[in-house]
Amino acid sequence: MDEEFCRERLRTVRELAETADPLIKKRLMDLARHYERRIAIGAREREVPGSEPRGSQGQLLVSTSKPRP
């Protein structure tokens, strides 16, 4: 997902949460936190050129192969 898409969804979700009942508001705020994390991960990846490779969910990709002698 592109960062601008996440920012727009974050704004929309927060606006909806303002008028939602408590149960829906909680779920919408959980979704807002999800988008905040996605934005933060994207910002970190742009900050550090040559950083460790990460998967689509932000997890660190580590090679399990043994180094050759």
Backbone torsions as a table, in degrees:
resi	resn	phi	psi	omega
1	MET	NA	141.1	179.7
2	ASP	-81.4	148.5	-173.9
3	GLU	-60.9	-39.5	179.7
4	GLU	-63.8	-38.8	176.2
5	PHE	-60.0	-46.6	-179.8
6	CYS	-62.5	-41.7	179.2
7	ARG	-63.2	-41.0	179.7
8	GLU	-67.1	-43.0	177.1
9	ARG	-62.8	-39.9	179.0
10	LEU	-60.0	-45.6	177.7
11	ARG	-61.1	-45.4	-178.7
12	THR	-62.5	-46.2	-178.5
13	VAL	-62.9	-42.7	178.6
14	ARG	-64.3	-39.5	177.6
15	GLU	-62.9	-43.2	178.1
16	LEU	-63.6	-38.3	-178.3
17	ALA	-64.9	-28.2	-178.8
18	GLU	-59.9	-33.5	-176.0
19	THR	-110.4	5.3	-176.9
20	ALA	-83.1	158.7	174.6
21	ASP	-70.5	164.6	-172.2
22	PRO	-55.0	-41.6	-178.7
23	LEU	-66.6	-46.8	179.6
24	ILE	-67.0	-37.8	179.2
25	LYS	-59.9	-43.1	179.2
26	LYS	-60.7	-44.4	-179.4
27	ARG	-66.7	-38.7	178.1
28	LEU	-66.5	-38.7	178.4
29	MET	-68.2	-33.5	173.4
30	ASP	-62.0	-42.6	178.0
31	LEU	-64.8	-38.7	177.8
32	ALA	-61.6	-42.0	177.6
33	ARG	-62.3	-35.9	176.8
34	HIS	-59.8	-48.1	179.4
35	TYR	-65.5	-36.0	177.1
36	GLU	-61.8	-42.0	178.6
37	ARG	-63.7	-41.8	179.7
38	ARG	-61.7	-40.9	179.0
39	ILE	-65.5	-43.5	-178.9
40	ALA	-64.4	-40.7	179.0
41	ILE	-62.9	-44.2	178.8
42	GLY	-62.1	-39.5	179.5
43	ALA	-65.5	-41.7	179.0
44	ARG	-63.9	-39.9	-178.5
45	GLU	-67.5	-34.1	178.3
46	ARG	-74.5	-29.6	-178.6
47	GLU	-67.5	-39.7	-169.9
48	VAL	-109.3	92.2	177.6
49	PRO	-66.9	137.6	179.4
50	GLY	77.1	16.9	179.3
51	SER	-72.1	175.0	-178.3
52	GLU	-60.7	144.3	178.4
53	PRO	-68.4	140.6	-180.0
54	ARG	-128.1	151.2	178.7
55	GLY	-79.2	-177.3	-176.4
56	SER	-66.6	-22.9	178.6
57	GLN	-97.0	8.4	177.0
58	GLY	88.5	0.8	-178.6
59	GLN	-76.2	145.1	179.4
60	LEU	-69.4	131.4	178.9
61	LEU	-94.9	117.9	-175.9
62	VAL	-120.1	133.8	177.8
63	SER	-76.8	135.4	178.8
64	THR	-100.6	0.9	179.6
65	SER	-74.4	149.3	-179.8
66	LYS	-82.3	141.8	177.3
67	PRO	-66.9	146.2	178.5
68	ARG	-79.4	141.7	179.9
69	PRO	-72.4	NA	NA
